[in-house]
Amino acid sequence: MSLLAEELKRYGESDFYPFHMPGHKRKEMRTPVSKVYPLDITEIDGFDDLHHAEGILKEAQERAAKLYHSEKTFFLVNGSTCGLLAAISAVAARGSSILVARNCHRAVYHGIMLNHLQPEYLFPELIEDYGISGGISAKQVERGLQELMQKEKLRKEEISSMICAVLITSPSYDGILSDVRGICDIAHDFGIPVIIDQAHGAHFGFHPELPESAVTEGADLVIHSVHKMLPAPTQTALLHVNGKLVDPEQIRKYLDIYETSSPSYLLMAGIDSCMAYLAEVGEAPFERILKYRQRLSECCRELKHIRIYPAKAGPCRQQEPFRFLISVRGCGCSGSLLMDKLRRNYHLELEMAAYDYVLALLSVMDDREGFERLAAALQETDREIEQRLQEIGSEDLTGEKPGVTSFFYQKYRPQQSCSMDAAYRAETEDILLEASDGKTAADFVMLYPPGIPALVPGEKIDKTLIGMIREYLKQGFDLVGIIHQTAMENDGNHYTIRCVKGESRRS
């Protein structure tokens, strides 16, 4: 076995002169990143072509497929985004519908829009005490399919002509799992393929205490971001194909469209090296991190105010252990304040902040020091919260206001006035947020990360949404799709939202 990285190193040390791209000609320059230039090549003899792999890249993808127990695996260098777009396009029949979880990444919505699909939403359960969305159950999927059969007056064997796929994100950005195996069983009984966005679960299946991979749970198409939780460069991912419901050739065809025609050999070598690492180390590094996490959780049990989401919380609510969700609900502060404090005072950079929690991501490359520093920071912060609450009383400044996930995906369901595609292509105007009640959104509105739309083009804006957006802006969050305008009218700060032009507002 010859790893791509080894071949790149060998070639970079040879006397071959490059009269070809890239323009740096494998020579180091006076820049911090130039050390990688000798390894950065294009499709030259002996190094294969990702879009028509027959040699070293074909072998590398086959090794990845064997490792994940997939029938066929594609390397992705445009991230999970291009994998999701290719997966949706490969199963889409123009004008058909897709049964999709509302808490999917914006790339899913882009795929729906590009393929002119009608989304039929599945709303995750609400985990009230933490203000996050839960998982999707098999019963929800079955109920959704049966309701569509009744609505359209279709027989069971006809529903697959209307629903091109079931698409679920598991784990969610917060690490909450859905019933993937049960969902696959139900969908396949209707003859419908299942796409699982498992971007945050590329480490699944490599230790008994980790969840099973969607690849082995029966999903037809699975997308893994290897850079999120595994040691691989940013932008690297995998797309796995299984079963008979999706033609791998269709996947390849659409990857030709959505993926660059000049794939980075550095990124592909990073994927290949990551796969070799997983094959070599086995369960040992996962075992080590799981023990560190357990000790961290034990330290946090002593906290009086800050809470840690439990790793197991019932059916379709289990959180995978490489997520560490830290809740400040009831502590008199917001998630953004805690994240800023951890960054400023302790030099701990967490993944993201929501309204009343922050999220830390773990990987096999973490070490004991990081866990100890986080434990110490949370203990000290908890003591400070206790002291402050004793001074000012126990008032919860965040109250029981729901977090971004619970609000948008459980309690708030916007009304659709036109298709995503129609709204996205329409003539638009920027309307003051306060004056947008009754208008139709022409762009996505989302907190990023996680990049999950709260409002989708074609959906109606109402006072409830406006109030929630205002609350997040007040807490210091930047929302994609909300434009900050300064010094307007009376020197105040104003925000605008992009709307379909020409619609009358509510009286």
N, C-alpha and C positions, 0 to 999 in steps of 0.2 A: 504494500500500500504506500502510495506516494501522496502526501498531503499537498494541496495547492500552495500553501505558504512556503513549504520546503522547495518546491519547484520555482516559485518566484524568487526566492533567495538565491538559488543556484543560478538562475538566468541573470539576475541582477549583478552577480559577481563574474559573469562571463565577459568575453570581448566582443559580443555582438553589438554593432553600432545601430542605433534606432533612426532610420530615415522614415519614421512613421509617428503617429500620435502616441501619447500626449506630448504637448509642446515643451515640457520641462526636460525631455530627453533623458530621463532617469538620473539627472544630475542634481545634487543637493544645492540649495540656495541658502541665503542668509535669512531664513525664516524658521520659526520654532517647529513647523510641521514638515520641513523638507527631508527629514530622515526617512520618510516613507517613500520618497520619489523613486529610488532605485527599484522598488518593488511594484511600482504602478505602471501597468502596461495596457495595451489594447489587445484585440483578438489577433494574435500572431501565431505562426505555425507551432503546434504542440500544446497550445493552451485553450483550444476548443472555443465554442461559441455558445453562450448560455441559451440563446433562443433556438438553437439546433444542436444541442449537446450530444456528442458522439464519443468523446474521449474523457479527459481528466475531469471535466465538470459533470458529465454523465455519471461517472463513477462516484464522485463526491455526493451527488444527489441520491444515488442508490444507497450509499452508506447512511445518509440521513433517514431515508425511508425505512431501512432495516432497523435503525435505532428506535424510531417512533412506531414501528409495526404498521407502517402505511404501505398501501399498494403502490403509490407513486407520490413523490415529493418534489416540489419545485423550489429552487432558491429564489428569494425575492430581495432585490437591492433597492426598491422604492418603498420599503417598509410594508407593514400589514395593509396599509391603504390600498396599494395596487393589487394585493391578494384579494381583498374584499370586493374591489371593483370587478376584477376578473371573475370571481366566484359568482357574483350576482348576474353579470352579463352572460355567463356560460349557461345559466339555467333559465334566464328570462325569456318569456314570450311577450312580444310587444303588446301592451294593453292588458296584460294579466295582473294578478294581485300577488302580494307577498305577505305572509304572516310574520310579523317582525316585532321584537321586543322594543318598547318605546325608549329604553335606556341604552340604545346602541350609539356607537361612535358616529360622528358626522360623515365619515367615509361611506357608511352604509346608506345614509340618506342621499349622498351624492350618487351612489350606484342606483338607487331607486329612481332618482330624478333622471339620470342619463338614459335609463332603459324604459322610461315612461310607465313605470309600475304604479299600481295603487296600493299603498300600504294599509294593511289591516293590523292594528296595534294590539299587542299584548302588554298590559301594564303590570309591572312587578308588584309584589306584595309590599306593604309598608312595615318597616321595623321602627315602630313609633318611638321607643325609648332612646334610639340613637339617631333618628332623623335621616335614615338612609333607606334606599330601596332594597328589597330582598330579591329572591330568585324567581324564576318562572317554573311552574310545575307542569307535569305532563297533563294533568286534568285541565289546566288552563288552555293548553294547546288543543286538546280534544274538544273542549267546549267551544273554542274559537272556530274550529273546523266545522263542527255540527251546526253552529249558528249561521255560518256562511252557506252551508248546504240548504238549510231551511229558507234563508233569505233569497237565494238564487234558484230555489226549487231544483236542486241537483241531486242525483243519486251518488252514493259513496264513490263508486268507480269513476264518476265524472268530475269530482272535485279537483283532481290533479291537473285538469285542463284549465282550471281557473287560478289555482294557487301554485305558483311556480316553485316555491320553496318556503320552508320555515327557517327563520334566521334569529338566533339567540346569541347574546354575549354572556359567556360564562368562563372564567369568573368576571364579575362586574369590576369596574375600576376600584371599588372598595373591597374586592376580593370575595364577594358573595357568590355562591354557586347555585346554578339551576340544575334541575333534574335532567341532565343530558341524555342518559340512557333511556329513561322513560319517554322523553320527548321524541327521540329517534324511533322507538318502538311504535308510538302512536302515528307519527308522520309516515313512516314506511308502510304501516297498515293501510294508509290512504294513497300510497304510491307517490308520496311527495318527498323530495330530497331535503336534507337538513344541512344548513351551513352554521357552523359554530365559530364565532369570533372568539378565539381563545388566545388573543394577543398577549394577555397577561398570564398565561398558563403554560408557557413552553417548558417549564420545569416539572409539570405534572407527570406522574407515573415513574419517577426516578427514585422514589423512596416509598415504603409502605404507608407512612403517615401523611403522604401527600395525596391529593385527589387523583383519580384515574384520568388519563388523557382522553379528550373527546374522540381521538383517533380510534382508541380501543373500546369506546362506549357506543360506537355505531354510527357516528356522524359521517356524512358523505364528503363534506368539504370542511377542513379545519385550517384556520389561519393562526400561526404562532409567530409572535415577535421574539426572536431569540435574544435581542438586545435588552429587553426590559428586565428580565429576571435572571438571565444567564450571561456569562462573559463573552459577549460578542459586540462588534461595533454598532453604534447607533445607525438605524436605517435598515438593519438586516432582519429578515423574516423567512418563514417557510409556509408553503401552501400544500396540504396533504389531500390526496384524492383516494376515496375508497368506494367500493360497491359498484353497482351497475346503473345507477340512476343518473350519473353525470359522466359525460365522455371526457376523459383527460385531454383529448385533442382540442376540445372546445376551450378548456382552460389555457392550453398553450397558445391558442389563437388569440385569446383576449389578453394574455400577458404580453404578446407582441405589441398590442396597442397601448396598454397602461404602463408597461415597464420600459425604462430607457433602452435604446438600441446600443448604448455604449456602457454596459454594466461595469462597475468598478471591480477589478480583480482583488483589490485590497479588501473590499467588503465581502466578496465571495470567499476569499481565503479566511476571513474572520469567521464566517459561518462554518466552513469546513473544519477549522481549528477548534471551534466550540463543540462540534459534533465529536471530534476525536477526544477532546477533554472529557465529555460525558461518558463515552465508551470506556475510557481508561480508568476514571476515578470511581465509578460505581456509586454506591450510596453514601460513602464516607463524608464528603463535604456537606451533603444535605443533612445527615445525622448531626454534624457539628452545629450547623445553623439552627436546627430545631431545638437543640439543647440550649443554645444561647437565648433563643426566643422564650423558652420555658422559664429560664432564670429571670429574664426581663419581666415576664408576666408575673412571676412570683414577687418581684420587687414592687411591682405596681399594685399588687393587692393591698399593700399598706397605705396607699393613697386615700385621702379622705374625700377629695372632690373630683380630680381627674379620673376618668374611667377608661378602661381598655375593652374594646369589643371582644367578647369571648370567641375562641377559635371554633367552638361548636355551639350551635343554638337552634337545633331542631331541623326538620325537613325543609329543604330549599332555603335554609338560612345559614348554612354552614359557611364559615369564612376560611379560605385557604390560609395556612399558617405563615406564608411569606408576606402577608399584609399585616401591618400593625396600625390599627385605627385608634386614635387617641381622642376621646370626647371631652369637651369642656362645657357641655350643656349643664346649666345650673351653677356654673363657676363665676358668673359675672364677667366673662370675657368671650371673645369670639375666636374662631379657628384662625383667622388671619392674624390676630394679635399674638396668639401662642406661637404660630409659625415664625413671625417676625422676632419674637423674643428668643426662640431657640436658635435662629440664625445669628442674631446680633450678639447675644450674651454668651452662647455656648458653641458657636460655629458649627451648628448642626443644620444641614440643609435637607428639609423634608420634601416629599414628592409634591404635595398640594395641600391647600387649606380650603375647606368649605365653611359654611356659616358657623357651625359650632363643633367642628372637629378638624383634625389634621391627619394626614396619612403618611406613614413611613413604609418604604419598600425594602425588603430584604433580598439578598442574593447569596450565592455560594461564595462570593468574594468578600463578604463582610468578615470582620474580625471581632475579637472579644472587646477591644478598646471601644469600638463604636457603640456596642450594646451597653457597656458600663457608663460611657459618657451620657447616653440617652437616659438611662435609668437615673443617674445622679441629677440630670437637668430636670426631669419630671418630678423627682422627689423634692428638690429645692423649690420649683415652681408651685407645687401643691402646698408647701408650707407657706409660701407667700400669699397664695389665694386664701388659705385659712386665716392668716393674720388680717388680710384686707377685709374679709367678710365679717370678722369679729369687730373691726373698727366701724364699718358702714352698715352692718346688718346683713342678713342672708338674702337680700334681694337678688334675684337672677336677672341680670341685665339682658340676657338673651331670651328670657321667658320660655315659653313653649312654642316659639315660632319654629316652623319646620325648616330643616336644612334644604339645600338646593335639590337634592335627589328626591326626597320624600314629597316635596311640594309639587315639583313639576311632573312627576311620573305617577303619582298616586292620587293626590287630591285635586290636581289641576289638569284638566283635559281640554286643550284649546279646540275651538270649533273651526273646522276646515271650510273655507269659502271657495277655494279653487285649488287646482293641482299644484304641486311643488314646481313643476316645470313651467307652467303658465305664469306663476308669480315671479319666478326667477328671471324669466325672459321679458316680463312686462316693463313698461316705462315706469320709473320710480320717482319718488320724492322723499326728502328727509323731513320728517315731522317731529316737532318737539314732543318728547316722551309724554308729557302731561296732556297733550292734545291728540294723542294717537288712539284713544279709545274708539273702537269700532272700525279701525282701519285694518287692512290686510297686510301682513308682514311680507316683505319682498326679499328678505335675507334671513339667515339663521341668527339666533340669539343664544349664546352659550357661555358658560364658565369654562375657561381653558387654562390648565387641565380641569376636568377630564375630556372636554371636547364633545360632550353629549348635549344635543340641542334642547333647550327649554322651549323654544319657539321655532317652527319650521316655516319656510316660505309657503304662502297659501293659507296660513292659519290666522284667525282673527285675534287682534289685540284687545284686551279688555282691562277694566280698572283693577281687577285682582292681580293680573300680571304686572301692570304698571307699578302697583304698590310693592310687589315683591322685588322687582328690579330696583326700585328706589331704595329698598332696605339693604340690598347687596351693595349698591353704590355707596351708601352711607357707611357701611362697614369697611370700605376701602377696596372692594373687589373690582377688577376690570372685567367687563362682560364683552365678549366678542359680539359685534353687531349693534352695540350701543356706542354712539359717537359723542365724545365730549366736546362741547363748544364753550369757549370762554368769552367773557366780555360781551355778551349779547344783551341787548335791550337795556337793562338796568344794572349793568356790571356784575350780574350774578353768573353762576355756573349753570349751564344748561346742557341737557342731553337730548340727542335726536335718535330716531329709529327709522330705518329705511322701509318705506311702505309702497304698495302699489298705488300709482298716481290716479287721481280722478275720482276716488270713492268718497261718498259723503260720510261725514262723521255722524256719530250718534247725537241726538239732541239731548 
